[in-house]
Structures are given as C-alpha cells and as structure tokens.
C-alpha cells in the first residue's frame, strides 16, 4: 500500500512495476493498437512472449500479422476485423512464430474503443502465453494415457485409520488394475478395501501397504498369489508412499513367469527322481501335484497303457477319489471311452467341457457325476516312436474348457511323463532280460552240476571200486601196491574236487535244505579256504522261500564274502539272516579295512551286481562303512512279490488310500 507521503507519480510508478511483475509471472502481455497511426504499443512481457527484447523496435499491426503462423493468420485477422465492425470483444488462440523459428501458443483478447462518432478508434487487449500450460497438459494427458494403457495395475489408497487395513479407501485406479483385480474405478472410488478388493485381505497385500512409511517409502513383493481372484494370479507388487496419507500400489501379473519357473523346477525334480531310480508312481505323482498347484480347482490323473496296449491302468491321481481311481483302473481304450480312453485311441487331445451331456462319456457318466466330476480333458502321452504310453488328464468340478495357460503347462508335464514312463519301460525290459539271463545261467549251472555229480562222480566211484578190486588181487610186488595206493588217493581227490565244483555251481543243500543251511555251509567253506572266522546267526524258522529268491540271496552272499576275501584284510565275518515285517534281511559285516573314502567308479562290478540282483527282487542292497572299522553289506528283500503288484509294463502302483 502507498503511504501518505507518496506522490502521485511514485504511486503510479510502483503500480506499474507491480503490474509488470504480475505479467511476467502469469505471463500476460498488454497491447494497445491505435487505428489512426497503426502503431501498436506492447508491454515488456509481450515483447518477451514474442521472443523480442523489450522495446527493441516499433510495432505495427502488419508486423503483428507477420508473426502469426500462416495456418491461423487469416482466421484471426478476420475475427479482429469483425470485432472492429461490430464493436464486440474478440478472443482467439493464435500460434505465433518467434524470430528463432520456435512457435508459441497465445490466447489473445481484444476490445474495440469507440470514438465520439461511434466508430472504433483503437483496440486494447492482452495476450496470455499458453505454451507451457499446453505442454504441461499434454504431458499430463500423455502420462494419463500411459497409466491407463500400461500392463501394470496402478491404484491409490488413502489410509484413514493408521494400522487398520480395512480403513483403506480407493482414491484412483487405472484400466490395467481393473483388468487384473476387477476393481471398476467409476464404481469403486471412495469405497473401502473390503468392499472393492476383498480378495486382497487373505494375502500379504494389506501388511505390505501398512508397512510403508516415510522411513520405508517403498516396499515390494516379488510374488504374491491372490487365490480369491479368478485363476489365482500371481502379482509382483510395489507399494509406495504418496502425499495426503495416500499409498500407491503397483501390480504386475507374473503368473506365467512364476508358473513356468515352478514347472521347470518340477521337471528337473522329476528327472532327478528318475535318475535316482524312484518308483514311477512317485514321479508321476510329483508331476500331477505341481499341475494341481499351478492350475487352481483341478484334479489331475495319469493313466499308463498296459502291455497289451488296449487298457489304461492307474499311474497317479493324488486328488481324485480312491473309489474313482479303482473304477477306471483297467478301462479299455476306444473311440468313445471317456476323455482318456478316447485320447489314447485317437492319439490326440480330447476336451470334454460337459461330462453330463457328452457322448464320449456315456459309459462313465454316472461314475463321474457321482464323484462331482463335471469336465475333463485328456492328452495322450506318446513315446519317441509315436506309440501310446498313457494319458494325462485334468478334471474340473464345474462345466468349463481348459485355458491356454493350463494346456501349455500340461504339455510340459506330458513331455517329462513320457520320458519317465518310456525310461521305466526300457529299465523293466532290461531287468526282464537280465532275469532271464540269470535264470538261464542258474539252470545251466544246475544242469552242469548235476551232470558232473552224476556222470563224472559215478565214473570216478566205479574207477575207485575197480582199483580196490585189483588191489585185493594184486601180487606181492611192492611197486604195484604203491602205485595202486597212489591211484586210489588221486581218485579220492578227484571225487572231492567233483563234489566241490558241483556244489559251487549249484549247492544241492540250497534246494534240499534251504537258504539258511546253504549260507552256513558256504560260511564254513569260506573259513576253511581263507582262514577268516565266520559267525552265522539265522532266524528264518520254517519259512519256505521261492527258489529264485533263495538263489539270488545266496549269490549276493557269495559275492559279499568273495569281496571280503579279496579286499577287506579281515579276520572275521558276522552273518545275520532274519525276517522283519514280511521282509528278508541279510547283514554281512567284517572287521577289515572298510570302504575307501572315494569308492571306485569303475571296476566295482561285484558291488554293482549285488545291487542289481537286489533291485530285481524289489529290494535294496546297501553297503556302508562300519565303526570303528570294517564294512557292512545290508540286503533287504520282500519274502514274495505282493499279489497286487502290477508290473511296470502294465502300470505304476495301484491307487493308495486318500484317508
């Protein structure tokens, strides 16, 4: 305000400076056009708007028109003329060109001043530079478009009560957030979190939001699964502090990446299980479980083709009812045999979205509906040469079709399943061949042992009788008597050798008396040959073992004590033969030097043979170091193959109880 002592000119000067300052801040430039002289007066700010040094040159109306961009020049000139003729105010957006070639958008307003005769004698007005404002608005619109069209869901929440997630109110949300979460901004803004996004309450999102503060302005989760949303998507989440007690939330859908990573891990685990010799049923179950984990509301089943190639047998189905698994075990394949039987028959994927009304399920409809199974799609598991190994099926409890994402995941699992099943088929073929070779070898040993014992033994016995007959009728020649005694002694040695060779080929005691007696006899023979003391403890009782089982266990025992003689430098062995919960246990321990720290990778064919024999019996042979010294060979095999055991060519193990 002006003081009382200020002169009128001082006040005018001060007001002029304030006006100039205000114009620079706005920025608005003043102008006045004298029609009689065509002179135009500009304020300093208007010079600056046009890119000129203030008062650097005289301004005329023609000069001003030349500064207008040609695209707007004629239109604005016409509006000015109309304003002068009508005496009405005019306003127009004008694009001007500065001396340096840059362009500015200005908003020009003019009002005619009339003379005493009623005609316009001058025009005054203002020009406001809109360029920065337009550019700012364009940036805002650009960022708004980016926010609305980006794939990341953005939302802003205001926390009304500190520490209470239910008090969060939605302030804003972009289109991507609507697509990811179902939150429609037009209907949800101003409403609380439990009302517009209830699925978030069962996740880590509320705590993530509440955990943001000025001290921790940004927090994030690499993976947050929201099971309450359709498809149970997984989001990468970032929460960040905004002004006015607001918190921003950014959601990026990483479901596909997480599922792919999880599937790759499951594939590697399944292949590792395969390499480690895990049962086929366990490998297939691991694959089905990961699909059920990644694709919500599904139940997965793997069926394996039988040896005839006409039926499907249970492989793995951890979530399907046990009664259903048993009912479909052994189901035939055919052109209308449900989803799985048809997929195996056609060697192509079969999708049934509504079991209740699909002709492929006529024979199985009641069974499926009784267990609330409403939809099923199945894809065949094919070998490298194209023949069917089994099927991989996905069941739903609602009428629906599979999603492309689910189908892609299943195809990955099918590939691993085909490797596992085909590998197990090859393993079983090799095992069957090995068993056949071993059985043939035992038969040949038994035949050779019998022929040696019967034919050669009898011939040597007859020879000894003949020598005895000659000895009784010999003369008194001492030379002849000595020779006969040598020949009879040699014959006794030959008979003993024949018996020994016959027993080593196939000890008759194994067939006549049993495994325990054969092991005791072999231990005595081992002590006699090597001097290593042998202690045998047996608790088999009257159990009669299958011939093949007894033979395999005896051969493992022979190989074990042979290794002791060759490598252990032992003074004693301790043998324990017993039964434990329906399984045969044989432990052979020695007090020798023990296993080396780094067992040889090659040349250990004896150990490999022992393990392979045990595996053929569905058992295991474990070789470990004893403390303080020595080695322990521990063999465990079932007494007999279970009656419900299904060979791997036919299926994995039968379904287990879900209880």
Buried (B, 14 or more C-beta within 10 A) or exposed (E): EEEEEEEEEEEEEEEEEEBBEEBBEEBBBBBBBBBEEEBBBBBBBBBBBBBBEEEEEEBBBEEBEEBBBEEBBEEBBEBBEEBBEEEEEBEBBBBBBEEEEEEBBBBBBBBBBEEEEEEBBBBBBBBBBBBEEEEEEEEEEEEEEEBEEBEBBBBBBBBEEEEEBEBBBBBBBBBBBBEBBEBEBEEBBEBBBBEBBEBBEEBBBBEBBBEBEEEEEEBEBEBBBBEBBEBBBBBBBBBBBBEEEBBBBBBBBBBEEBBBEBBEEBBEBBBEBBEEEBEBBBBBBBBBBBBBBBBBEBBBBBBBBBEEEBBBBBBBBBEBBBEBBEBBBBBBBBEEBBBBBBBBBBEEBBBBBBBBEBEBBEBBBEBBEEBEBBBBBBBBBBBEEEEBBBBBBBBBEEEEEBEEBBBBBBEBBBBBBBBBBBBBBEBBEEBBEBBEEBEEEBEEBBEBBBEBBEEBBEEBEEBBEEBEEEBEEEEEEEEEEEEBEEBBEBBEEBBEEBBEBBBEBBBBBBEEEBBBBBBBBBBEBBBEEBEBBBEBEBEBEEEEBEEBBBBBBBBBBBBBBEBBBEBBEBEBBBBBBBEEEEBBBBBBBBBBBBBEEEEEEEEBEBBEBBBBBBBBBBBEBEBEBBEEEBBBBBBBBBBBEEEEEBEBBBBBBBBEEEE
